């Protein structure tokens, strides 16, 4: 499993873990958070290694299905991108306002930039 896959599984578990069965959640936590091997989990839960593997794969498939239906992680990523853009624009406004303290052109640029930020915020409603 690549790092990106591990990160994705962790995100899926963070968003949808509460929707898993108790056993699936327990196996996911032990495998991904505690970094236990399948054999170690099997020993701890008193089930076979194959049982752990099956529970893990079923949990991972369920998490993927929830994301496909609900799209929360995708929406989270889009929201994060918009917030980062807004943050950069606000920082730009601060610099412009400091440079153009009382100039009329500074006020016009400020108003224009605020309108642009409003358009960026509107992306969140899409």
Secondary structure, 3 states (H helix, E strand, C coil): CCHHHHHHHHHHHHHHHHHCCHHHHHHHHHHHHCCCCHHHHHHHHCCCHHHHHHHHHHHHHHHHHHHHHHCHHHHHHHHHHHHHHHHHHHHHHHHHHHHCCCCHHHHHHHHHHHHHHHHHHHHHHC
